[in-house]
Amino acid sequence: MSLQSATPIVFAFARYFSRPRCPQCGDEKLVPERSEFVAEGRIRHTWACEPCGEDFGTTVELSCAAA
């Protein structure tokens, strides 16, 4: 599938369900250590990398689809 033919749902899936990699060693993470709502439509995930010991965070911004 090319980027030109991808539907918005494909981009949404990749954005919200892709797995982050550790910024130190590149190990792919599966489950965050902690998740919290920090603001309207924003979720913060905290990750811990067992192979190298690095802790890092990611943020997901949720948006409402127009009806």
Biopython code that builds the backbone (N, CA, C, O; Angstrom):
import numpy as np
from Bio.PDB.StructureBuilder import StructureBuilder

atoms = [
    (1, "MET", "N", (0.851, -1.165, 0.000)),
    (1, "MET", "CA", (0.000, 0.000, 0.000)),
    (1, "MET", "C", (0.901, 1.233, 0.000)),
    (1, "MET", "O", (1.839, 1.323, 0.792)),
    (2, "SER", "N", (0.620, 2.158, -0.869)),
    (2, "SER", "CA", (1.391, 3.398, -0.920)),
    (2, "SER", "C", (0.782, 4.411, 0.041)),
    (2, "SER", "O", (-0.368, 4.271, 0.458)),
    (3, "LEU", "N", (1.559, 5.430, 0.388)),
    (3, "LEU", "CA", (1.032, 6.470, 1.269)),
    (3, "LEU", "C", (-0.141, 7.191, 0.635)),
    (3, "LEU", "O", (-1.053, 7.634, 1.333)),
    (4, "GLN", "N", (-0.123, 7.310, -0.698)),
    (4, "GLN", "CA", (-1.205, 7.999, -1.387)),
    (4, "GLN", "C", (-2.524, 7.244, -1.292)),
    (4, "GLN", "O", (-3.588, 7.863, -1.298)),
    (5, "SER", "N", (-2.473, 5.911, -1.203)),
    (5, "SER", "CA", (-3.715, 5.133, -1.164)),
    (5, "SER", "C", (-4.123, 4.723, 0.256)),
    (5, "SER", "O", (-5.176, 4.112, 0.442)),
    (6, "ALA", "N", (-3.306, 5.051, 1.249)),
    (6, "ALA", "CA", (-3.640, 4.681, 2.629)),
    (6, "ALA", "C", (-4.803, 5.536, 3.130)),
    (6, "ALA", "O", (-4.863, 6.740, 2.880)),
    (7, "THR", "N", (-5.703, 4.902, 3.825)),
    (7, "THR", "CA", (-6.846, 5.627, 4.383)),
    (7, "THR", "C", (-6.463, 6.237, 5.725)),
    (7, "THR", "O", (-5.482, 5.811, 6.335)),
    (8, "PRO", "N", (-7.211, 7.218, 6.193)),
    (8, "PRO", "CA", (-6.902, 7.818, 7.495)),
    (8, "PRO", "C", (-6.863, 6.812, 8.641)),
    (8, "PRO", "O", (-6.098, 6.992, 9.589)),
    (9, "ILE", "N", (-7.667, 5.763, 8.572)),
    (9, "ILE", "CA", (-7.671, 4.770, 9.644)),
    (9, "ILE", "C", (-6.337, 4.035, 9.723)),
    (9, "ILE", "O", (-5.911, 3.644, 10.810)),
    (10, "VAL", "N", (-5.677, 3.845, 8.591)),
    (10, "VAL", "CA", (-4.356, 3.209, 8.590)),
    (10, "VAL", "C", (-3.365, 4.083, 9.339)),
    (10, "VAL", "O", (-2.574, 3.583, 10.138)),
    (11, "PHE", "N", (-3.403, 5.385, 9.088)),
    (11, "PHE", "CA", (-2.516, 6.299, 9.790)),
    (11, "PHE", "C", (-2.841, 6.339, 11.277)),
    (11, "PHE", "O", (-1.931, 6.384, 12.105)),
    (12, "ALA", "N", (-4.121, 6.322, 11.627)),
    (12, "ALA", "CA", (-4.523, 6.331, 13.030)),
    (12, "ALA", "C", (-4.017, 5.079, 13.734)),
    (12, "ALA", "O", (-3.516, 5.166, 14.855)),
    (13, "PHE", "N", (-4.137, 3.921, 13.100)),
    (13, "PHE", "CA", (-3.669, 2.676, 13.689)),
    (13, "PHE", "C", (-2.169, 2.748, 13.938)),
    (13, "PHE", "O", (-1.704, 2.413, 15.027)),
    (14, "ALA", "N", (-1.418, 3.180, 12.946)),
    (14, "ALA", "CA", (0.037, 3.259, 13.088)),
    (14, "ALA", "C", (0.430, 4.242, 14.178)),
    (14, "ALA", "O", (1.383, 4.001, 14.920)),
    (15, "ARG", "N", (-0.291, 5.338, 14.279)),
    (15, "ARG", "CA", (0.027, 6.360, 15.271)),
    (15, "ARG", "C", (-0.232, 5.884, 16.692)),
    (15, "ARG", "O", (0.595, 6.112, 17.574)),
    (16, "TYR", "N", (-1.365, 5.226, 16.932)),
    (16, "TYR", "CA", (-1.749, 4.862, 18.290)),
    (16, "TYR", "C", (-1.280, 3.480, 18.722)),
    (16, "TYR", "O", (-1.194, 3.214, 19.921)),
    (17, "PHE", "N", (-0.977, 2.599, 17.785)),
    (17, "PHE", "CA", (-0.652, 1.234, 18.160)),
    (17, "PHE", "C", (0.745, 0.788, 17.757)),
    (17, "PHE", "O", (1.091, -0.381, 17.928)),
    (18, "SER", "N", (1.543, 1.689, 17.230)),
    (18, "SER", "CA", (2.906, 1.296, 16.908)),
    (18, "SER", "C", (3.682, 1.158, 18.216)),
    (18, "SER", "O", (3.357, 1.817, 19.204)),
    (19, "ARG", "N", (4.676, 0.330, 18.224)),
    (19, "ARG", "CA", (5.453, 0.077, 19.431)),
    (19, "ARG", "C", (6.701, 0.946, 19.420)),
    (19, "ARG", "O", (7.431, 0.970, 18.430)),
    (20, "PRO", "N", (6.950, 1.656, 20.505)),
    (20, "PRO", "CA", (8.154, 2.493, 20.546)),
    (20, "PRO", "C", (9.409, 1.662, 20.738)),
    (20, "PRO", "O", (9.357, 0.519, 21.191)),
    (21, "ARG", "N", (10.521, 2.253, 20.387)),
    (21, "ARG", "CA", (11.825, 1.627, 20.605)),
    (21, "ARG", "C", (12.587, 2.447, 21.633)),
    (21, "ARG", "O", (12.448, 3.668, 21.699)),
    (22, "CYS", "N", (13.384, 1.771, 22.424)),
    (22, "CYS", "CA", (14.202, 2.435, 23.420)),
    (22, "CYS", "C", (15.162, 3.396, 22.716)),
    (22, "CYS", "O", (15.844, 2.992, 21.774)),
    (23, "PRO", "N", (15.232, 4.659, 23.152)),
    (23, "PRO", "CA", (16.137, 5.602, 22.515)),
    (23, "PRO", "C", (17.614, 5.284, 22.764)),
    (23, "PRO", "O", (18.480, 5.775, 22.039)),
    (24, "GLN", "N", (17.908, 4.478, 23.770)),
    (24, "GLN", "CA", (19.290, 4.135, 24.104)),
    (24, "GLN", "C", (19.797, 2.933, 23.297)),
    (24, "GLN", "O", (20.850, 3.004, 22.665)),
    (25, "CYS", "N", (19.030, 1.818, 23.324)),
    (25, "CYS", "CA", (19.518, 0.577, 22.687)),
    (25, "CYS", "C", (18.678, 0.118, 21.497)),
    (25, "CYS", "O", (19.101, -0.773, 20.760)),
    (26, "GLY", "N", (17.486, 0.712, 21.292)),
    (26, "GLY", "CA", (16.651, 0.346, 20.147)),
    (26, "GLY", "C", (15.739, -0.848, 20.365)),
    (26, "GLY", "O", (15.039, -1.263, 19.441)),
    (27, "ASP", "N", (15.731, -1.412, 21.576)),
    (27, "ASP", "CA", (14.864, -2.558, 21.862)),
    (27, "ASP", "C", (13.400, -2.148, 21.749)),
    (27, "ASP", "O", (13.002, -1.106, 22.271)),
    (28, "GLU", "N", (12.596, -2.967, 21.067)),
    (28, "GLU", "CA", (11.173, -2.664, 20.896)),
    (28, "GLU", "C", (10.413, -2.949, 22.186)),
    (28, "GLU", "O", (10.582, -4.007, 22.791)),
    (29, "LYS", "N", (9.579, -2.004, 22.604)),
    (29, "LYS", "CA", (8.799, -2.137, 23.831)),
    (29, "LYS", "C", (7.394, -2.624, 23.497)),
    (29, "LYS", "O", (6.840, -2.274, 22.455)),
    (30, "LEU", "N", (6.824, -3.428, 24.380)),
    (30, "LEU", "CA", (5.490, -3.978, 24.154)),
    (30, "LEU", "C", (4.432, -3.343, 25.032)),
    (30, "LEU", "O", (3.349, -3.014, 24.548)),
    (31, "VAL", "N", (4.723, -3.162, 26.324)),
    (31, "VAL", "CA", (3.732, -2.668, 27.276)),
    (31, "VAL", "C", (4.379, -1.598, 28.154)),
    (31, "VAL", "O", (5.462, -1.816, 28.696)),
    (32, "PRO", "N", (3.726, -0.446, 28.298)),
    (32, "PRO", "CA", (4.304, 0.583, 29.165)),
    (32, "PRO", "C", (4.254, 0.172, 30.640)),
    (32, "PRO", "O", (3.390, -0.602, 31.052)),
    (33, "GLU", "N", (5.184, 0.697, 31.416)),
    (33, "GLU", "CA", (5.179, 0.461, 32.861)),
    (33, "GLU", "C", (4.009, 1.190, 33.515)),
    (33, "GLU", "O", (3.433, 0.717, 34.495)),
    (34, "ARG", "N", (3.671, 2.347, 32.953)),
    (34, "ARG", "CA", (2.613, 3.174, 33.533)),
    (34, "ARG", "C", (1.983, 4.019, 32.442)),
    (34, "ARG", "O", (2.669, 4.457, 31.519)),
    (35, "SER", "N", (0.679, 4.250, 32.540)),
    (35, "SER", "CA", (-0.045, 5.134, 31.632)),
    (35, "SER", "C", (-0.931, 6.044, 32.464)),
    (35, "SER", "O", (-1.517, 5.612, 33.457)),
    (36, "GLU", "N", (-1.029, 7.315, 32.056)),
    (36, "GLU", "CA", (-1.868, 8.245, 32.798)),
    (36, "GLU", "C", (-2.434, 9.309, 31.870)),
    (36, "GLU", "O", (-1.798, 9.706, 30.894)),
    (37, "PHE", "N", (-3.640, 9.763, 32.189)),
    (37, "PHE", "CA", (-4.231, 10.895, 31.488)),
    (37, "PHE", "C", (-3.613, 12.139, 32.099)),
    (37, "PHE", "O", (-3.700, 12.343, 33.310)),
    (38, "VAL", "N", (-2.987, 12.976, 31.273)),
    (38, "VAL", "CA", (-2.343, 14.181, 31.799)),
    (38, "VAL", "C", (-3.088, 15.450, 31.422)),
    (38, "VAL", "O", (-2.885, 16.489, 32.052)),
    (39, "ALA", "N", (-3.932, 15.394, 30.426)),
    (39, "ALA", "CA", (-4.726, 16.543, 30.000)),
    (39, "ALA", "C", (-5.831, 16.032, 29.096)),
    (39, "ALA", "O", (-5.862, 14.855, 28.737)),
    (40, "GLU", "N", (-6.723, 16.912, 28.737)),
    (40, "GLU", "CA", (-7.819, 16.548, 27.840)),
    (40, "GLU", "C", (-7.274, 15.945, 26.552)),
    (40, "GLU", "O", (-6.606, 16.631, 25.779)),
    (41, "GLY", "N", (-7.553, 14.674, 26.319)),
    (41, "GLY", "CA", (-7.141, 14.019, 25.081)),
    (41, "GLY", "C", (-5.675, 13.646, 24.999)),
    (41, "GLY", "O", (-5.188, 13.340, 23.910)),
    (42, "ARG", "N", (-4.949, 13.659, 26.114)),
    (42, "ARG", "CA", (-3.527, 13.324, 26.081)),
    (42, "ARG", "C", (-3.217, 12.232, 27.101)),
    (42, "ARG", "O", (-3.620, 12.324, 28.261)),
    (43, "ILE", "N", (-2.501, 11.201, 26.662)),
    (43, "ILE", "CA", (-2.115, 10.091, 27.528)),
    (43, "ILE", "C", (-0.594, 9.996, 27.516)),
    (43, "ILE", "O", (0.031, 10.020, 26.456)),
    (44, "ARG", "N", (-0.017, 9.889, 28.686)),
    (44, "ARG", "CA", (1.430, 9.770, 28.824)),
    (44, "ARG", "C", (1.767, 8.345, 29.229)),
    (44, "ARG", "O", (1.224, 7.824, 30.203)),
    (45, "HIS", "N", (2.674, 7.708, 28.469)),
    (45, "HIS", "CA", (3.154, 6.364, 28.786)),
    (45, "HIS", "C", (4.590, 6.467, 29.290)),
    (45, "HIS", "O", (5.397, 7.215, 28.737)),
    (46, "THR", "N", (4.901, 5.718, 30.332)),
    (46, "THR", "CA", (6.264, 5.626, 30.849)),
    (46, "THR", "C", (6.760, 4.211, 30.576)),
    (46, "THR", "O", (6.089, 3.232, 30.901)),
    (47, "TRP", "N", (7.936, 4.120, 29.977)),
    (47, "TRP", "CA", (8.514, 2.842, 29.562)),
    (47, "TRP", "C", (9.810, 2.577, 30.319)),
    (47, "TRP", "O", (10.543, 3.509, 30.652)),
    (48, "ALA", "N", (10.089, 1.315, 30.588)),
    (48, "ALA", "CA", (11.347, 0.905, 31.207)),
    (48, "ALA", "C", (11.963, -0.171, 30.315)),
    (48, "ALA", "O", (11.309, -1.157, 29.977)),
    (49, "CYS", "N", (13.206, 0.024, 29.943)),
    (49, "CYS", "CA", (13.896, -0.933, 29.079)),
    (49, "CYS", "C", (14.736, -1.866, 29.946)),
    (49, "CYS", "O", (15.691, -1.431, 30.590)),
    (50, "GLU", "N", (14.384, -3.132, 29.961)),
    (50, "GLU", "CA", (15.126, -4.106, 30.760)),
    (50, "GLU", "C", (16.546, -4.344, 30.244)),
    (50, "GLU", "O", (17.468, -4.426, 31.056)),
    (51, "PRO", "N", (16.763, -4.460, 28.925)),
    (51, "PRO", "CA", (18.122, -4.739, 28.455)),
    (51, "PRO", "C", (19.165, -3.677, 28.844)),
    (51, "PRO", "O", (20.298, -4.028, 29.174)),
    (52, "CYS", "N", (18.799, -2.383, 28.810)),
    (52, "CYS", "CA", (19.805, -1.348, 29.089)),
    (52, "CYS", "C", (19.496, -0.498, 30.307)),
    (52, "CYS", "O", (20.354, 0.267, 30.746)),
    (53, "GLY", "N", (18.280, -0.607, 30.877)),
    (53, "GLY", "CA", (17.934, 0.147, 32.067)),
    (53, "GLY", "C", (17.419, 1.557, 31.820)),
    (53, "GLY", "O", (17.162, 2.290, 32.774)),
    (54, "GLU", "N", (17.266, 1.951, 30.570)),
    (54, "GLU", "CA", (16.787, 3.296, 30.226)),
    (54, "GLU", "C", (15.291, 3.435, 30.531)),
    (54, "GLU", "O", (14.509, 2.528, 30.242)),
    (55, "ASP", "N", (14.901, 4.562, 31.111)),
    (55, "ASP", "CA", (13.499, 4.912, 31.307)),
    (55, "ASP", "C", (13.189, 6.073, 30.374)),
    (55, "ASP", "O", (13.984, 7.006, 30.260)),
    (56, "PHE", "N", (12.030, 6.023, 29.700)),
    (56, "PHE", "CA", (11.647, 7.096, 28.793)),
    (56, "PHE", "C", (10.137, 7.183, 28.720)),
    (56, "PHE", "O", (9.432, 6.282, 29.174)),
    (57, "GLY", "N", (9.640, 8.273, 28.145)),
    (57, "GLY", "CA", (8.205, 8.483, 28.062)),
    (57, "GLY", "C", (7.763, 8.828, 26.649)),
    (57, "GLY", "O", (8.532, 9.346, 25.839)),
    (58, "THR", "N", (6.504, 8.526, 26.383)),
    (58, "THR", "CA", (5.865, 8.914, 25.124)),
    (58, "THR", "C", (4.507, 9.516, 25.457)),
    (58, "THR", "O", (3.938, 9.243, 26.514)),
    (59, "THR", "N", (3.998, 10.333, 24.552)),
    (59, "THR", "CA", (2.692, 10.952, 24.723)),
    (59, "THR", "C", (1.836, 10.672, 23.513)),
    (59, "THR", "O", (2.304, 10.769, 22.379)),
    (60, "VAL", "N", (0.582, 10.326, 23.747)),
    (60, "VAL", "CA", (-0.383, 10.095, 22.670)),
    (60, "VAL", "C", (-1.443, 11.176, 22.775)),
    (60, "VAL", "O", (-2.023, 11.391, 23.839)),
    (61, "GLU", "N", (-1.693, 11.853, 21.667)),
    (61, "GLU", "CA", (-2.734, 12.879, 21.625)),
    (61, "GLU", "C", (-3.940, 12.292, 20.897)),
    (61, "GLU", "O", (-3.843, 11.903, 19.733)),
    (62, "LEU", "N", (-5.065, 12.232, 21.583)),
    (62, "LEU", "CA", (-6.293, 11.729, 20.980)),
    (62, "LEU", "C", (-7.085, 12.897, 20.448)),
    (62, "LEU", "O", (-7.153, 13.950, 21.082)),
    (63, "SER", "N", (-7.685, 12.716, 19.286)),
    (63, "SER", "CA", (-8.516, 13.783, 18.735)),
    (63, "SER", "C", (-9.880, 13.219, 18.412)),
    (63, "SER", "O", (-10.015, 12.042, 18.076)),
    (64, "CYS", "N", (-10.875, 14.052, 18.515)),
    (64, "CYS", "CA", (-12.238, 13.644, 18.204)),
    (64, "CYS", "C", (-12.460, 13.762, 16.706)),
    (64, "CYS", "O", (-12.079, 14.756, 16.088)),
    (65, "ALA", "N", (-13.075, 12.751, 16.132)),
    (65, "ALA", "CA", (-13.417, 12.800, 14.705)),
    (65, "ALA", "C", (-14.640, 13.685, 14.523)),
    (65, "ALA", "O", (-15.559, 13.677, 15.343)),
    (66, "ALA", "N", (-14.637, 14.441, 13.447)),
    (66, "ALA", "CA", (-15.787, 15.311, 13.153)),
    (66, "ALA", "C", (-16.978, 14.437, 12.790)),
    (66, "ALA", "O", (-16.840, 13.468, 12.043)),
    (67, "ALA", "N", (-18.126, 14.775, 13.311)),
    (67, "ALA", "CA", (-19.329, 13.982, 13.048)),
    (67, "ALA", "C", (-20.064, 14.494, 11.837)),
    (67, "ALA", "O", (-21.102, 13.945, 11.468)),
]
sb = StructureBuilder()
sb.init_structure("model")
sb.init_model(0)
sb.init_chain("A")
sb.init_seg("    ")
for serial, (resi, resn, name, xyz) in enumerate(atoms, 1):
    if name == "N":
        sb.init_residue(resn, " ", resi, " ")
    sb.init_atom(name, np.array(xyz, "f"), 0.0, 1.0, " ", f" {name:<3s}", serial, name[0])
structure = sb.get_structure()
